[in-house]
Amino acid sequence: MALVGYARVSTFDQNPTLQLDALAAVGCKKMFEDRASGARADRPGLAQALGFLREGDVLVVWKLDRLGRSLPHLVETVGALAARGVGFRSLTEAIDTTTPGGRLVFHLFAALGQFEHDLIRERTRAGLAVAAARGRRGGRRPVVTADKLRRARLLLAQGLTVRETAARLRIGKTALYEAIAAEPPA
């Protein structure tokens, strides 16, 4: 069993020494690091660490947010490690999936994260329903306003092409075509 460390800082200005020292203190002999935002999917250090791990090894991070871009990503990554027989430890949160208690705590975190996600989605849907009941629509405002559509019809009646009309009104020709098709002529 080998303890393999992974450290990540978000910018090149930040220093991973605190994380690397903590990983070395718990016995990590091999360590990988990235200097990249956690939101990035392409983190070479993480890819190397995941490729280096063998069955029975444990991936160790200083904090949970150093590994995962989001809770679903974190759960997916730890699940993939477990399927390969690799454990996971987070030093700050004292989570160790090589123990039954650690697996329980991790799965509770995952369940709470999913619960929070579901609540946010439910509140969003409720807010959209209330807005719709009040007659408000979501999304971007239409590029082709009623006034621009009226002016476009006049220009088209004078013999201009859709492309020329769209250019004069400073709108896209596709948007103009869609607006013309959506509204019957006056």
VODOMAR-966797 format. One record per residue: residue in one letter; x, y, z of N, C-alpha, C in turn. Coordinates in pm, 1 decimal, always signed. Example, Ala and Ser with C-alpha at 12.3 -4.5 7.8 and 13.67 -1.06 7.14 Angstrom:
BEGIN
  res      n_c1      n_c2      n_c3     ca_c1     ca_c2     ca_c3      c_c1      c_c2      c_c3
    A   +1319.0    -569.0    +780.0   +1230.0    -450.0    +780.0   +1320.0    -330.0    +780.0
    S   +1285.0    -225.0    +708.0   +1367.0    -106.0    +714.0   +1290.0      +3.0    +787.0
END
This chain:
BEGIN
  res      n_c1      n_c2      n_c3     ca_c1     ca_c2     ca_c3      c_c1      c_c2      c_c3
    M     +83.7    -117.7      +0.0      +0.0      +0.0      +0.0     +88.1    +124.0      +0.0
    A     +62.6    +213.0     -95.3    +138.0    +337.4    -103.7     +43.6    +454.7     -86.3
    L     +91.2    +554.6     -13.5     +17.5    +679.4      -1.9     +68.5    +772.2    -111.3
    V     -21.8    +813.5    -198.4     +13.4    +899.6    -310.9     -55.0   +1033.7    -290.0
    G     +22.8   +1141.8    -287.5     -31.1   +1273.7    -260.0     -64.7   +1350.9    -386.0
    Y    -165.5   +1435.1    -374.0    -201.4   +1526.1    -482.7    -228.1   +1663.5    -423.5
    A    -159.5   +1764.5    -477.2    -176.1   +1902.7    -431.6    -213.6   +1988.5    -552.2
    R    -296.7   +2089.9    -525.2    -335.0   +2181.3    -632.8    -349.8   +2321.1    -578.2
    V    -293.4   +2417.2    -650.8    -318.1   +2558.4    -625.3    -378.2   +2616.1    -752.5
    S    -454.0   +2723.5    -737.5    -529.5   +2776.4    -850.8    -448.5   +2863.7    -945.5
    T    -348.5   +2933.6    -893.7    -271.2   +3024.1    -978.7    -122.1   +3000.3    -958.7
    F     -44.0   +3052.3   -1052.0    +101.1   +3036.9   -1042.3    +158.3   +3121.1    -929.3
    D     +83.5   +3221.3    -882.6    +128.5   +3304.8    -771.1    +120.5   +3230.3    -638.3
    Q     +30.7   +3133.0    -628.9     +11.7   +3060.5    -503.5    +119.6   +2953.0    -487.9
    N    +141.7   +2916.9    -362.7    +247.5   +2821.1    -331.9    +186.8   +2695.3    -269.2
    P    +216.1   +2577.2    -325.2    +158.7   +2453.2    -271.4    +236.9   +2393.4    -154.9
    T    +335.4   +2465.8    -101.7    +423.3   +2411.3      +2.2    +346.4   +2360.8    +123.6
    L    +246.7   +2434.6    +169.8    +166.8   +2393.0    +285.8    +105.0   +2256.0    +259.8
    Q     +44.9   +2238.7    +140.5     -17.8   +2111.1    +106.5     +86.9   +2000.3     +96.3
    L    +196.7   +2028.0     +27.4    +300.5   +1926.1      +7.7    +361.7   +1883.6    +140.6
    D    +383.2   +1979.7    +231.8    +437.6   +1946.9    +364.1    +340.1   +1857.9    +442.2
    A    +209.7   +1890.6    +435.9    +109.0   +1810.2    +506.4    +103.5   +1668.6    +448.4
    L    +113.8   +1656.8    +317.3    +111.7   +1524.4    +253.0    +235.3   +1443.8    +291.9
    A    +350.8   +1509.5    +295.3    +475.1   +1440.3    +334.2    +467.9   +1396.7    +480.5
    A    +405.7   +1479.8    +565.8    +397.2   +1449.3    +709.2    +316.0   +1323.3    +736.6
    V    +218.6   +1291.0    +648.8    +138.2   +1170.1    +671.8    +197.6   +1047.8    +601.2
    G    +310.6   +1067.9    +531.1    +379.4    +953.2    +472.6    +369.1    +936.3    +322.0
    C    +325.5   +1038.0    +250.7    +319.5   +1028.1    +103.8    +461.4   +1033.4     +48.2
    K    +500.5    +927.6     -20.0    +634.2    +921.1     -79.2    +634.3    +978.5    -220.6
    K    +522.9    +960.9    -290.6    +509.7   +1010.9    -427.3    +400.6   +1117.0    -426.4
    M    +429.6   +1234.5    -487.2    +332.3   +1342.4    -489.1    +324.0   +1403.9    -628.3
    F    +203.1   +1445.0    -661.8    +176.7   +1510.3    -788.7    +111.1   +1643.9    -757.6
    E    +133.2   +1741.0    -845.5     +72.1   +1871.5    -820.3     +31.0   +1938.9    -950.1
    D     -64.4   +2029.9    -934.2    -112.1   +2111.5   -1045.5    -117.5   +2255.9   -1001.0
    R     -96.9   +2342.7   -1096.8    -120.2   +2486.1   -1077.0    -225.8   +2524.1   -1178.9
    A    -350.9   +2498.2   -1142.2    -462.5   +2522.0   -1232.9    -590.3   +2535.4   -1152.5
    S    -685.3   +2600.7   -1209.9    -815.8   +2614.8   -1146.7    -879.2   +2477.1   -1129.5
    G    -951.2   +2459.5   -1020.4   -1020.5   +2333.3    -997.3   -1132.4   +2309.9   -1097.5
    A   -1176.4   +2417.1   -1163.8   -1283.8   +2404.0   -1262.5   -1234.3   +2341.2   -1392.2
    R   -1102.5   +2340.0   -1411.1   -1047.5   +2282.9   -1534.6   -1049.8   +2131.1   -1528.3
    A   -1093.9   +2071.2   -1635.7   -1097.9   +1924.8   -1642.5    -961.1   +1869.1   -1677.7
    D    -881.2   +1945.5   -1750.3    -749.8   +1897.1   -1793.0    -642.1   +1940.1   -1693.7
    R    -621.9   +1856.3   -1594.2    -517.5   +1881.4   -1495.1    -415.3   +1769.7   -1506.9
    P    -301.1   +1798.1   -1567.3    -201.6   +1693.4   -1594.1    -152.2   +1621.9   -1468.0
    G    -131.9   +1696.2   -1359.9     -84.6   +1634.7   -1236.1    -184.3   +1533.2   -1182.4
    L    -312.7   +1567.7   -1187.4    -416.2   +1474.7   -1141.2    -420.6   +1352.0   -1231.9
    A    -411.1   +1375.3   -1361.3    -411.8   +1261.8   -1456.1    -293.6   +1168.6   -1428.9
    Q    -177.3   +1225.4   -1400.2     -59.6   +1143.2   -1369.0     -80.4   +1066.5   -1238.7
    A    -135.3   +1134.4   -1138.7    -160.1   +1068.1   -1010.0    -256.6    +952.4   -1027.4
    L    -365.9    +975.8   -1099.3    -465.2    +870.1   -1119.9    -405.9    +754.4   -1199.7
    G    -317.7    +784.9   -1294.3    -252.4    +679.6   -1371.2    -149.5    +602.1   -1289.3
    F     -89.5    +666.6   -1191.7     +13.7    +604.3   -1108.7     -44.2    +509.2   -1004.2
    L    -164.6    +537.6    -957.2    -225.7    +460.4    -848.3    -250.6    +315.1    -887.6
    R    -222.0    +225.1    -796.2    -246.6     +82.2    -814.7    -340.3     +33.2    -704.2
    E    -398.2     -83.5    -725.2    -488.7    -141.5    -625.7    -419.4    -147.5    -489.9
    G    -491.3    -102.1    -387.0    -436.7    -100.0    -251.8    -375.0     +33.6    -214.1
    D    -345.6    +118.6    -313.2    -290.2    +251.3    -285.4    -399.3    +342.3    -230.1
    V    -355.8    +456.0    -174.8    -448.7    +556.1    -122.4    -408.3    +691.8    -178.3
    L    -503.8    +760.4    -241.2    -480.5    +896.3    -289.1    -511.4    +991.0    -173.6
    V    -416.1   +1077.8    -141.0    -429.4   +1167.9     -26.8    -428.0   +1312.7     -76.7
    V    -525.2   +1389.8     -30.2    -529.1   +1533.1     -60.7    -537.8   +1610.9     +69.3
    W    -498.5   +1736.5     +63.7    -502.8   +1820.6    +182.5    -646.6   +1856.5    +217.8
    K    -727.7   +1893.3    +115.3    -869.3   +1926.3    +133.9    -947.4   +1869.3     +17.7
    L   -1076.3   +1842.7     +40.6   -1162.4   +1787.2     -64.3   -1163.4   +1873.1    -190.5
    D   -1166.9   +2005.6    -174.2   -1178.4   +2092.2    -291.5   -1052.2   +2092.9    -377.9
    R    -944.2   +2034.0    -329.4    -823.0   +2024.4    -410.8    -838.4   +1918.4    -519.4
    L    -926.3   +1820.8    -496.4    -943.4   +1710.9    -591.7   -1056.3   +1736.8    -690.1
    G   -1174.7   +1773.1    -640.3   -1292.7   +1778.1    -726.5   -1330.7   +1916.8    -772.9
    R   -1379.1   +1925.2    -896.9   -1430.0   +2051.2    -951.5   -1562.2   +2087.2    -886.8
    S   -1637.8   +1983.5    -851.8   -1769.7   +2001.9    -791.2   -1795.9   +1875.3    -710.7
    L   -1901.0   +1877.5    -630.8   -1932.2   +1758.7    -552.7   -1961.6   +1638.0    -641.9
    P   -2041.8   +1653.7    -748.6   -2063.0   +1537.1    -835.6   -1932.3   +1484.5    -896.4
    H   -1842.4   +1576.1    -935.0   -1713.3   +1532.8    -990.2   -1631.5   +1460.6    -884.3
    L   -1634.4   +1512.3    -762.3   -1561.1   +1450.5    -652.1   -1613.3   +1309.4    -624.7
    V   -1745.5   +1295.7    -618.7   -1806.8   +1164.5    -594.1   -1770.6   +1067.3    -707.0
    E   -1776.0   +1117.2    -830.1   -1742.7   +1033.0    -945.5   -1596.4    +986.7    -938.5
    T   -1507.4   +1077.7    -905.0   -1364.2   +1044.3    -897.8   -1336.9    +943.2    -787.7
    V   -1393.0    +966.2    -669.7   -1370.7    +873.6    -558.1   -1435.9    +738.7    -587.4
    G   -1552.2    +739.3    -652.6   -1617.0    +614.0    -692.1   -1531.2    +535.0    -790.1
    A   -1470.4    +606.3    -886.1   -1381.9    +540.0    -983.4   -1259.0    +482.7    -913.1
    L   -1208.4    +554.7    -813.0   -1094.6    +502.7    -736.3   -1134.7    +375.9    -661.7
    A   -1251.3    +378.9    -597.3   -1298.6    +262.5    -521.1   -1316.4    +141.6    -612.2
    A   -1365.5    +164.2    -733.3   -1384.9     +53.6    -827.8   -1252.1     -10.1    -866.1
    R   -1144.2     +68.5    -859.3   -1010.5     +16.3    -890.1    -940.5     -39.1    -766.2
    G   -1008.7     -33.3    -650.6    -948.0     -82.0    -526.9    -852.8     +18.7    -464.4
    V    -871.3    +146.3    -497.8    -785.1    +253.5    -446.4    -863.5    +333.3    -342.8
    G    -800.5    +362.2    -230.7    -863.7    +439.4    -125.1    -844.7    +588.4    -146.6
    F    -910.7    +667.1     -62.2    -902.2    +812.7     -70.8    -899.3    +870.6     +69.3
    R    -811.7    +969.0     +90.6    -805.5   +1039.2    +218.9    -801.0   +1188.2    +197.0
    S    -877.0   +1260.4    +277.3    -870.0   +1406.2    +280.2    -826.7   +1443.8    +421.2
    L    -714.2   +1509.8    +432.5    -656.3   +1537.2    +564.0    -738.6   +1638.0    +644.8
    T    -779.3   +1747.4    +585.4    -850.5   +1852.3    +658.3    -985.5   +1804.2    +709.5
    E   -1060.5   +1732.9    +625.2   -1192.9   +1685.5    +664.8   -1187.7   +1550.9    +738.0
    A   -1068.5   +1493.3    +752.0   -1049.2   +1364.2    +820.3   -1138.1   +1255.0    +759.9
    I   -1139.4   +1247.2    +627.6   -1214.5   +1143.1    +558.0   -1115.3   +1041.2    +505.5
    D   -1142.3    +914.4    +531.9   -1055.3    +805.9    +486.4   -1145.1    +691.7    +440.1
    T   -1155.7    +674.8    +308.5   -1247.1    +573.1    +255.3   -1193.9    +431.5    +269.3
    T   -1077.0    +417.3    +328.9   -1026.9    +281.6    +354.1   -1086.6    +225.5    +482.7
    T   -1162.4    +307.7    +555.1   -1228.5    +261.8    +677.2   -1379.8    +269.9    +656.8
    P   -1456.7    +185.2    +725.0   -1602.7    +192.7    +712.1   -1658.1    +329.2    +751.5
    G   -1605.4    +387.8    +858.1   -1652.0    +519.7    +901.9   -1621.6    +626.7    +798.8
    G   -1505.6    +618.8    +737.7   -1467.7    +714.7    +634.6   -1556.7    +704.9    +512.2
    R   -1589.8    +581.6    +472.9   -1681.4    +563.4    +359.4   -1817.9    +620.7    +392.5
    L   -1864.0    +599.0    +516.7   -1993.1    +652.2    +558.6   -1992.6    +804.7    +551.1
    V   -1890.2    +867.8    +606.4   -1881.7   +1013.6    +605.7   -1878.9   +1065.7    +462.1
    F   -1800.1   +1000.6    +376.1   -1792.6   +1046.2    +237.5   -1928.5   +1035.9    +169.2
    H   -1998.1    +925.8    +189.7   -2128.0    +907.8    +126.5   -2232.2   +1004.0    +185.2
    L   -2219.2   +1038.7    +312.3   -2306.2   +1140.9    +370.0   -2281.7   +1276.5    +304.1
    F   -2153.0   +1308.9    +283.3   -2120.3   +1432.8    +212.4   -2183.8   +1431.7     +74.1
    A   -2170.8   +1320.8      +5.3   -2226.1   +1308.9    -130.1   -2377.8   +1323.4    -127.5
    A   -2442.5   +1259.5     -31.5   -2588.6   +1267.0     -21.5   -2632.4   +1409.5     +10.5
    L   -2561.1   +1476.9     +99.9   -2594.6   +1615.5    +132.4   -2574.4   +1705.7     +11.2
    G   -2469.7   +1680.5     -63.9   -2445.5   +1758.1    -185.2   -2555.9   +1738.7    -287.1
    Q   -2599.4   +1615.3    -304.4   -2708.4   +1587.0    -397.9   -2837.5   +1651.3    -348.8
    F   -2860.3   +1645.9    -218.6   -2978.7   +1708.9    -159.6   -2978.0   +1859.4    -187.4
    E   -2863.2   +1923.5    -165.6   -2850.7   +2066.6    -191.5   -2876.9   +2096.3    -339.7
    H   -2821.2   +2015.6    -427.8   -2841.7   +2032.5    -572.6   -2990.2   +2021.8    -607.1
    D   -3057.4   +1922.6    -550.7   -3199.6   +1903.6    -577.2   -3282.6   +2021.7    -524.9
    L   -3245.9   +2075.4    -406.7   -3317.0   +2191.2    -352.7   -3301.0   +2313.8    -442.5
    I   -3181.4   +2334.1    -491.9   -3155.9   +2447.7    -580.6   -3238.8   +2433.4    -707.8
    R   -3240.9   +2313.2    -763.5   -3318.2   +2289.5    -885.9   -3467.8   +2312.5    -859.2
    E   -3516.4   +2265.5    -743.7   -3657.2   +2283.0    -708.8   -3692.2   +2430.7    -692.8
    R   -3605.5   +2506.5    -624.5   -3629.7   +2649.7    -607.2   -3626.8   +2722.6    -740.9
    T   -3537.5   +2682.7    -828.0   -3529.0   +2745.2    -960.2   -3656.9   +2721.2   -1038.7
    R   -3704.4   +2597.6   -1039.0   -3829.2   +2566.1   -1110.2   -3947.0   +2643.3   -1051.8
    A   -3953.0   +2652.3    -918.6   -4062.4   +2725.9    -854.7   -4056.0   +2873.5    -892.9
    G   -3936.3   +2930.6    -894.5   -3920.4   +3070.9    -932.9   -3961.0   +3095.1   -1076.7
    L   -3925.0   +3003.6   -1166.1   -3963.8   +3016.5   -1306.6   -4115.2   +3006.0   -1322.9
    A   -4178.0   +2916.7   -1246.2   -4323.9   +2900.9   -1253.6   -4394.5   +3027.6   -1205.8
    V   -4344.5   +3088.0   -1097.6   -4403.9   +3212.0   -1045.9   -4386.7   +3323.9   -1149.1
    A   -4269.4   +3333.1   -1208.6   -4244.8   +3436.4   -1309.7   -4336.3   +3416.1   -1429.8
    A   -4353.8   +3292.2   -1473.1   -4440.9   +3263.3   -1587.9   -4585.5   +3299.1   -1554.6
    A   -4627.6   +3271.6   -1431.1   -4764.8   +3304.8   -1390.4   -4787.3   +3455.3   -1391.6
    R   -4681.7   +3531.4   -1372.5   -4691.6   +3677.7   -1375.0   -4669.8   +3732.8   -1515.7
    G   -4652.6   +3641.3   -1612.9   -4638.7   +3684.2   -1751.1   -4497.3   +3716.0   -1794.6
    R   -4400.7   +3683.8   -1713.6   -4261.8   +3711.6   -1750.4   -4199.4   +3586.9   -1810.6
    R   -4124.7   +3607.4   -1916.3   -4055.1   +3495.8   -1980.7   -3907.1   +3506.1   -1951.4
    G   -3840.7   +3392.4   -1944.1   -3696.9   +3391.3   -1923.5   -3623.1   +3403.6   -2055.0
    G   -3493.6   +3405.4   -2046.9   -3411.2   +3409.5   -2167.3   -3375.5   +3551.0   -2208.7
    R   -3304.4   +3557.8   -2319.4   -3260.0   +3686.8   -2370.9   -3376.7   +3763.2   -2432.5
    R   -3364.2   +3892.4   -2431.8   -3463.2   +3975.5   -2499.9   -3444.5   +3954.9   -2650.0
    P   -3554.1   +3958.9   -2725.6   -3541.8   +3939.1   -2869.9   -3459.0   +4050.3   -2933.8
    V   -3375.5   +4013.1   -3028.8   -3292.2   +4109.4   -3100.1   -3379.1   +4193.2   -3193.1
    V   -3475.8   +4127.7   -3255.5   -3563.8   +4196.3   -3349.9   -3687.9   +4241.8   -3272.9
    T   -3687.2   +4369.6   -3238.3   -3801.9   +4426.7   -3166.8   -3915.1   +4451.2   -3265.6
    A   -4031.4   +4484.6   -3213.5   -4147.5   +4512.9   -3299.6   -4117.0   +4630.1   -3392.5
    D   -4046.9   +4731.6   -3341.8   -4011.6   +4847.4   -3423.5   -3915.6   +4807.7   -3535.7
    K   -3814.5   +4726.9   -3502.4   -3719.4   +4683.7   -3604.9   -3787.5   +4595.1   -3708.8
    L   -3880.4   +4513.9   -3665.5   -3952.2   +4428.5   -3760.1   -4037.7   +4513.9   -3854.2
    R   -4101.7   +4616.8   -3800.3   -4181.9   +4708.0   -3883.8   -4092.5   +4777.0   -3986.9
    R   -3976.2   +4828.1   -3940.9   -3882.5   +4895.0   -4032.2   -3827.6   +4796.4   -4134.4
    A   -3803.1   +4672.8   -4092.9   -3752.0   +4571.3   -4185.5   -3854.0   +4544.4   -4295.3
    R   -3979.9   +4533.9   -4258.8   -4084.8   +4509.5   -4359.2   -4089.2   +4624.5   -4461.7
    L   -4072.2   +4749.2   -4415.3   -4070.8   +4863.8   -4506.7   -3951.9   +4856.3   -4602.4
    L   -3834.3   +4824.4   -4547.0   -3714.7   +4814.8   -4631.0   -3726.7   +4700.6   -4732.1
    L   -3781.5   +4588.7   -4688.1   -3800.9   +4475.5   -4780.1   -3900.9   +4511.8   -4890.0
    A   -4003.6   +4588.3   -4853.8   -4103.9   +4631.2   -4952.0   -4043.3   +4727.0   -5054.6
    Q   -3936.2   +4798.1   -5015.0   -3867.8   +4889.7   -5107.0   -3771.6   +4815.8   -5199.8
    G   -3757.8   +4683.1   -5179.9   -3675.6   +4603.5   -5269.8   -3539.9   +4561.2   -5215.5
    L   -3508.8   +4594.9   -5090.8   -3381.8   +4550.4   -5033.5   -3388.0   +4401.4   -5003.8
    T   -3273.9   +4336.4   -5006.0   -3268.6   +4194.8   -4971.1   -3269.8   +4181.4   -4819.0
    V   -3291.0   +4060.5   -4773.0   -3289.9   +4036.3   -4627.5   -3152.7   +4070.0   -4571.6
    R   -3046.9   +4033.9   -4644.4   -2910.4   +4061.6   -4598.0   -2888.0   +4212.9   -4584.8
    E   -2928.7   +4290.4   -4686.5   -2911.4   +4436.1   -4682.3   -2995.1   +4497.6   -4570.5
    T   -3117.6   +4447.7   -4554.4   -3206.2   +4499.2   -4450.1   -3147.2   +4470.8   -4311.7
    A   -3100.1   +4348.7   -4291.8   -3041.0   +4311.8   -4162.5   -2919.0   +4397.4   -4133.1
    A   -2836.3   +4423.2   -4234.9   -2717.2   +4505.9   -4215.8   -2755.5   +4648.2   -4176.5
    R   -2856.4   +4704.5   -4241.4   -2900.0   +4841.3   -4208.2   -2954.6   +4850.8   -4066.5
    L   -3025.7   +4747.2   -4023.0   -3084.9   +4748.2   -3888.6   -2989.4   +4696.1   -3781.3
    R   -2870.5   +4652.7   -3826.2   -2767.3   +4598.6   -3735.3   -2817.9   +4479.8   -3655.2
    I   -2877.4   +4387.1   -3728.1   -2921.8   +4260.6   -3668.4   -2877.1   +4148.7   -3760.5
    G   -2876.2   +4028.7   -3711.7   -2837.2   +3914.9   -3793.3   -2947.3   +3877.8   -3891.3
    K   -2906.4   +3830.5   -4008.5   -3008.0   +3794.3   -4108.4   -3089.1   +3673.6   -4061.7
    T   -3027.1   +3581.2   -3987.1   -3101.1   +3465.6   -3936.7   -3208.5   +3510.3   -3838.8
    A   -3173.4   +3604.3   -3751.6   -3272.2   +3656.5   -3655.8   -3386.3   +3725.1   -3729.5
    L   -3353.6   +3796.1   -3836.9   -3457.2   +3863.6   -3915.0   -3548.0   +3761.9   -3983.8
    Y   -3487.9   +3660.2   -4044.4   -3569.2   +3554.6   -4106.3   -3664.9   +3492.4   -4004.8
    E   -3613.6   +3462.5   -3884.6   -3696.3   +3399.6   -3781.1   -3809.1   +3492.2   -3736.9
    A   -3778.9   +3621.1   -3723.0   -3881.8   +3717.0   -3680.3   -3990.2   +3731.5   -3787.2
    I   -3949.3   +3732.7   -3912.7   -4045.8   +3744.0   -4022.7   -4135.4   +3620.5   -4026.8
    A   -4074.6   +3503.7   -4009.4   -4150.6   +3378.5   -4013.3   -4244.6   +3364.6   -3893.8
    A   -4205.1   +3419.7   -3779.0   -4284.4   +3403.8   -3657.6   -4404.1   +3497.5   -3652.1
    E   -4396.9   +3610.1   -3721.4   -4505.3   +3707.0   -3712.9   -4571.6   +3724.6   -3849.7
    P   -4702.2   +3707.7   -3856.9   -4770.3   +3725.8   -3985.8   -4760.6   +3870.3   -4031.6
    P   -4760.2   +3894.0   -4163.2   -4748.7   +4031.5   -4212.5   -4866.9   +4118.4   -4167.2
    A   -4838.2   +4247.2   -4146.0   -4941.3   +4339.5   -4097.7   -5026.0   +4392.7   -4210.5
END
